[in-house]
């Protein structure tokens, strides 16, 4: 079963971000930070830029499907993909890919005439820097710059599972190493990370040896550690022109007693351990980061409380409901409760009275926590119906009219 390790002390902090990221106005999904998206075919990692908004997004093995949304008056959603591997982003709109010297990117902005769902796949590598690659149809291959030339050829990426690979300038390289404990380290160099054939090697390092030689920060425990080296023509390669992706896999036994959400990949910089911005996938027991220099790397984490995904969701919902109940009681005590005076119904959006009604329904168990969006849509209709049924109000139509309003006002202790 997938799991979270989460100290109970930070649950209240999560409430300010967790529910609202997926239930913003007009039901859009907003990426609050840069988010990596991986396509296993053809092994490309793209980053969705922070601030991108869509209605929904699904990721397959070789393509993305993104559905746009109308956000508010005269504003439509937009999403930007960027990749240091400089792929050409084929798409069903035929939009062009911007090819830079260090990355390529594609921005999709919806308008009234744009198809709701756009499919994006990878169509080779940008042939030149600073240009624009024409956009091909989904699943097709984008033409090379200018004049409809031949499709660019994607060089084969050298790939091994022995912990050692010779990366090339044109294709990069990938290797992985699995330890006897079941941990795994994968190193992936993109194209143009090195300028010549470079031998990359992964060596597993016993945790005890690492702790003795390189003391860890107070309160931090090492899960596993690896030494990464690179040489070209017999000389050590100390840095890379493109970010190198590190993916470490750990076992449940290795993180027993640790807060899994606190896990990070650390790099020894010669004097201290430096935490890299890391992405943890608790469902697959993997953690990913990027680096432009090799050294000793370790997964480290802090002690914490174990909770399953279902338990975490239930606890967040419970605390959210409790907060709304306490806010309602406080409003009664301070005389701040205002009566409902207007009819509310399906289709009203971005309305403060709808949001206040939703908070009442949440605090009384008729609506799921997090749906106080101000939009009177199907979930709110069903919640009002449930309230009407419980109070014997007819007809049970999901319409917040005089009868239902009077019942709610009575519970709030106010008169219209």
N, C-alpha and C positions, 0 to 999 in steps of 0.2 A: 504494500500500500504506500502511495506517495505520502510524504510527511513534511511538516515544518518543525523546526526547533525555534521557539520564540519566547523570550522572556516576557512574563505577564506585565512587567513594568512598562513595556513600550506599546502595549495594545492601544491605549488611548491615543498615542501619537499616530498610529496607523489610521485612526478614524478620520483624520483630516485629509488623507490622501487616497486610501484604498477604495472606499465606496464611490467617491466622486469621479475618479478617472474614467470609469465606464458608464456613468450615468449623468453626464453633463447635459446642458440644454440641447434640445432637439435630438437626444439620444446619440450624440456623437462620441467617438472614442478619441481622446487626445493623448499623444505621446508626450509625457512630461519630461523625458530625457532621451538622449540618443539611444536607440534600441537596435541591436544586431539581429538580422534575419538571415538564416542559413539555408541555402539550396544545396542538397547533396549531389544533384546532377545539374550543372557540372562543377560542384565543389566551390561555390562562390558565397562569400559573406558580404551582405550589404547592410548599411546602417540607415534606419529611418530617422530623419532629423527631428530633434526635439521641437515641439510646437505643431507637428503635423496632426491633422484631424481627418478622420474618416468615419463612416457609419460602421463599417466592419472590414476585416482583413483576414484572409485565410492563406496559409502557406503550405504548398505541396512539396514534392521532392524536386521539382524543376520549374516551378512558377509561383507567382503570387496572384491572388485575386483580391482586388481592392474595390470596395463600394463607397462612392462619395455620398455626401449628405449636404442638405441645405441647413446652414448653421443658424443664421438669423437674417434680418432684412438686408438684402443685397449682398449677402456673404455666403460663399460656398466653400466646402472643405478643400484642403490641399495636402499633398504628401510628397516628400522628397526622399529619394533613395540615393545613397552615395556608397561607392566601393573603392578601396585602395587597390583592388585587383584590376581596375579599369575595364570592366566588362561593358558590352553594348547591351542596353536594356531594351530588348524588343517589347513592343506593347501593342495592344489592339487598337489604340488611337493613332498609331503611326507617328508618335512624338519622337523628336530627335534626342539622342544622348549627347550630353556635353562631355567631351573628352579632354581632361586636363593632364598635366605631366605626372601628377601623383595620384589622381583618382578620376573617376567618371561619375556622372550623376544624371538623374532624371527627376523632373518635377511634374506632377499631375495636379492640375487645378480644375475643379469641376465648374461648370456653368449650366445654364438652363438647357442647353442643347447637347451637353455631354452625356454619353451613355452612363447609366448608374454604375455599372461594374466594368472595371478595366483589368485586363490580364497582362501580367508582365513576366517575361522569361529572359534568359540570357542568350545572346546571339553572338558570341565571340568576344574578342578583345579589341579595344580601340587601336587603330593602326597608327595614329599620330597623336601627339599631344597638342592641346590648344585648339582642336577642331571640333566639328560636330558630326556625329555619325547618324545617318538617316535612321528613323525608327521603322522596324519591320513589324509584320503582323505577329500575333502571339504564336510562339512555337516555331517561327521562321528564323531566317538568318539575315541580319542587317547587311546591306551592301557597304562596301568600303567607301571612303570619302571621295565624292566627285565623280560624275560620269558613269555611275552604275558599274564599277569595277567588280572583280571577283570577290566573293565573300572571304573575310580574313580567316586564316587558318589558326586554330587554337593549338599551340604546342602541347604535347603530352607532358603531364606533370609527373616527374619521378616520384614514385611512392613505394615505401617499404614498411614492414612491421618489425624490423630488427633493431630499431633504435638508431640506425645510421643510414643516411641518404646523401647523395651528391646532388645538390640543388643547382639549377642553371639560371642564367640571367633572364632568359626568355620565358621560362615556365615556372620558376621557383622549385619547390620540392616539399615533400611531406613524409614524415616518418613517425612511428609510434613504438612505445616500449611498454610491455605489461610485466609487472613485478610478480614475485611468487605470492604476495599477499592479495593479488587481484587488482591492485591499483594500476592505472594506465596513464601515460603521458604521451600527448600527441603534439608535434611541432609542425606548423605549416607556414612555409615561406611563399609569399605571392610573387608573381612575375615582377622583375625589376628590383627585388629586394637586395640582390647582389649583382656585381658587375662581371663576375667570372664564376666558373664551376667551384662550388664551395661544399666541403664535406661537413654535414651537420650530425652531431652525435648526442644521444641522450644516455645518461648514466644514472641508475637509481642509487641513492645515497641512504644508508641506514639512518633512521631518525635520531638515534642516540649519538651518532657521530656528528650530526649537524648541530645538535643542541650544545655539545661540548665545544665545538670549534666556533660556532656562531650563535651565541646566546639569544634566545627569543625575547620579545617584549614581555613585560609583566602581565600575567593573566592570559597569555596566548599559548595555545598548544599546537604542536606540529602534527599534521595528519600524515603527510608523506613529503619526500623531498627528492629533487632531481638536479643533476649538474648538466647544463647545456653548453656545448662548445661548438665552434665553427672554425674551419681552417680553409685557406685557399692558397695553393702552391706552397704549402708548408708553413704559412704565416697565419697567426690567429686573426680572425675577423672580429673586430670589437664592436661594430655597429652596423645597422642595416638601413638601406635607403627607404624601405617600406616597412610598416608594422608587421611583425611576425605574430601569428596567432598561436596561443598556447591553450590546449584543452587537457585538463587533468580529470581523471575519473577516480573516485574513491569508493570504498565499501562501507556498508552500514556499520560494520564492526569498528572501522577506523574512526568514525565520527560519533560513536556511542558516548553519550553524556555531553556532547557539544551542541551549541546552537547552530544548526546548519545554515541559517540565514546569515550568520556572521562570518562564514568562510570567505577567505580571500586568498589570492595568489600573491605571495611576497617574493621580492627579489633582493638578494644580498648585493649591495652596491659597493662593497669593499670595507665599509665601516658600520653599516647597520642594515636591518631589514626594512625594505620600503614596500608598502602595500600598493598593489596595482589595482586600478579600477576593474572589478571582476563581476562576472555574471554567473550566478549559481542557478542550476536547474536541479531542483530537489527531486523531481520525478525520475530523472536519469542519473542522478548522482554525479553530475559533471559541473565543472567550474571553468570558465573561459576568461582569458585576458589577452592583451597584446603587449609586445615589448619591442624595442629597437636595439637591445643589447643583451648578450647572454651572460650568465653567471650561475649561481646556485638559486634555485627556485623551490618554494615550499608552499603547500596548502596549510594555512593556519586558521584557527577558530577559537571562540570563547565558549565557556560552559554555558548551558542554557536548559530550558524546559522543553520537553518533547511534546508536540501536538500533531495530530493528523490534520490533513487539509480540511476534512469535514468538521473536526473539532474547532479549528481556527475560525472557519466561516461562522459556525454557530456562536462562538464566543464573541466575535465582532458584532454579529447581529444582536446578541443579548445585551451587550454593553451600549450599542447605539440606541436600542429601544429604551433601556434604563435611563440614558441621558435625556431622551425626549420626554420621558415621564417626569423626571426631576425638573426639567425646564418648565413643563406644564404646571406642576405643583407650585413652583416658585412664582410663576406668573400669577397664579390664583392668590397667593399670599401677598404679593405686592400690588395687587389690583391692576396688573398690566394686561389681563386677559380681555381681548376685544371680541364681541359677538360676531358671528357670521351674519351678514345682512344681504348677500346677493346669491342668486342661483349660479351654480357651477355645473359644467357639463362637458361631455366628450369633445375634444378638439381644441380647448383653450390651452394656450402655450405661454410659457414664461410669465406666469401669473403668481403674484405673492400670496393671494388668497388660496389658490390651488395648492401651493407649497405648504401653507399652514394647515389646510385640510389633510394633506398627505401625512404631515407630522403627527396630527391627531390620530389618524388611522394606524400609523406605525406604532405609536405609543400604546395603543389599545389592542395591538396584535392582529389587525386586519390587513396590513400591508407590510411587505418585506422591507427591512431597514435598507436605506440607500436609495429608495425610490422617491424621495422628496425633491423631485426635479422641477416642480412648477408646471409640468405638462400633464394635462388631464387626458390620458390615453387609456388603452385597454386594461392595464393593470389597476389603475385607479378606479375605473368603472367596476371591475370585479370586486375590489375592496369595499366600495360603497354598497354594492349589492349584498356583500356578506354582512355589513353593518345593518342594512335595512332588514335582512332576514332575522338577524339576532334581536332586533328591536321590534319586530312585528310590523314594520312599515310597509305599506302596499301603495302602488305596485312596486315590486322589486325590479327597478329599471336601471339602477346605477346612476340616476340623475340626482344631483344634490339640490333638491328643491325645498319648499317651505316645511314639509313634514320632517324631512331628514335634518334640515338646518335647525329646527326647533329642538329635536332630540339631542343634537350635538351641543347646542348652546346650553341646554339643561344640564348636560354632563359637565360642561365647563363652569357652571354656576353663574352664568350671565344671562341677561334677557335681551332680546332683540329690540 
